Amino acid sequence: MPHTFAHRFSTIALAGVASMALGACATIPGANVAPGSPITAEEAQVGAQYHDQFVAEFGGEMTGPYAQYVEQVGQNIAVQSGLADSRSAFEITLLNSSVNNAFAVPGGYVYTTRQLVNLMNNEAELAAVLGHEVGHVAARHSARRQQTAQRNQLLGLLGAVIGGGLLGSSELAQLSMQGSQALTLSYSRSQELEADQLGVDYLNSAGYDPRAMATLLTSLATQNQLDAQLQGRDNATIPEWASTHPDPASRVQNAMQLAGNATGVLNRETFLSRIDGMIYGDDPQQGVIEGSTFIHPVLRFSFTAPQGFYMINGTRAVSINGDAGRAQLTLGQYNGDLDAYVRSVFTAIGGDQQQLSPSSVSRTTVNGLPAAYATVRVNNGQQQVDVTVFAYQFDNSTAYHFQAITPAGQSGTFNSLYSSMRRISASEAGSVVPRRIDIVTAARSDTVATLSRRMAYDDAQEARFRVLNGLSSTDNVVPGREYKIVVRSN
């Protein structure tokens, strides 16, 4: 089944199923297991229990040659940990997500997104990321964060909406994630460094160049800087992988010191051939961001972010962020009553922490779509804020909504966003073509400039090309050497 926007969101938007399931567990498996010990039956059971949920929440599982290659590399590096003698004991999953992310859960379940794989430049870097995540499993870091996991279960969606740099603590946003994510988020700096150390050890054992850990972290840091520049945001606001694995730039030097003078294989050419043609950025099946516009060719709708705001197409929602407020587009269960739908969203936002109920719900029509909206003023503990829900009926069983947070009295910040929601035609939907990685060989006449011009972007072509290929601002291309470019291709 295609992992479309609707499929992904309908399973997780309001339910909090993960929180309730985890709440039944008194302890997280591994709490009493010595670091480095083999995977226990209890840990394997927990990993299996939550695997399907993680796959659904993080974009869906990729299959075919790309996934098989990642699985092969992951199992080869994971077995170096001593957690199990058999490669088949480890479940390595390639996720169809456009964010740079990787994580692992107890039981030998390791995940990486295709976007993070696309950022890599050799097989050793792929092994480094997967080895780092296996290191978290081997060190039983999830068990050490049991209390954090329990706190995550106690906070509702309101924290996710209003937490963060604009109106609250960024930690509040992390702590309000689904309970299942407590297994994968918020490692301490010392735990990250320990996982780096273990990852480097595994690279050495497997015969890879251990310096790959440092080069991968460098690419992540530069990609984060470029994303911040392109989105016009503060560089301190970091993407998902960096927020769960703090400050990759500061860990580069440490990773180089861990590698020392050791050497090993990179398998660059093999790696590039194996990722050739992989989707880069948004998958049209999940909707795509083009400039300030989001368009979903499968569900046939589009909207435009206000000037000065940037969007992130995440696995739970499309987020619209800026200095003056934040909004998300998602969906919930709909029975044909828009007023009741809006009120149910407020109830879900408040969760157990606050009772949110609008005094009235207004009705309107937006570009032919029946719509309903309401605003509630909330004290978030620091100041008064306005929480707005703006919902649209697409058919008798389908509704989507924006949920937004702004400083009190500024709920009109997103009026242009609300009024931009519209259906798209079949021809508009058909014009959406995905971006893909294309491996090309530099000709004698090629330069960074000539190859950059082939990137399927209207802006920052050279910067994108350099980051994608791990090139510094002074590096040149080498004739006869293979490089990654991004092209439009079905």
Secondary structure as UniProt FT lines:
FT   HELIX           5..10
FT   TURN            11..12
FT   HELIX           17..23
FT   TURN            29..32
FT   TURN            35..36
FT   HELIX           41..57
FT   TURN            58..59
FT   HELIX           65..78
FT   HELIX           79..81
FT   HELIX           87..89
FT   STRAND          91..95
FT   STRAND          102..105
FT   TURN            106..108
FT   STRAND          109..113
FT   HELIX           114..119
FT   HELIX           123..138
FT   TURN            139..140
FT   HELIX           141..144
FT   HELIX           146..154
FT   HELIX           157..162
FT   TURN            165..167
FT   HELIX           170..175
FT   HELIX           179..183
FT   HELIX           189..206
FT   TURN            210..211
FT   HELIX           212..231
FT   TURN            235..236
FT   HELIX           240..244
FT   HELIX           248..259
FT   TURN            260..261
FT   HELIX           268..275
FT   TURN            276..277
FT   STRAND          279..280
FT   HELIX           284..286
FT   STRAND          288..290
FT   TURN            291..292
FT   STRAND          293..296
FT   TURN            297..300
FT   STRAND          301..304
FT   TURN            307..308
FT   STRAND          310..313
FT   STRAND          318..322
FT   TURN            323..324
FT   STRAND          325..331
FT   HELIX           338..350
FT   TURN            351..353
FT   STRAND          362..366
FT   TURN            367..368
FT   STRAND          369..379
FT   STRAND          384..395
FT   TURN            396..397
FT   STRAND          398..407
FT   TURN            408..409
FT   HELIX           411..414
FT   HELIX           415..420
FT   STRAND          422..423
FT   HELIX           426..430
FT   STRAND          435..441
FT   TURN            444..445
FT   HELIX           448..452
FT   TURN            453..454
FT   HELIX           461..468
FT   TURN            469..470
FT   TURN            473..474
FT   TURN            479..480
FT   STRAND          482..488
//
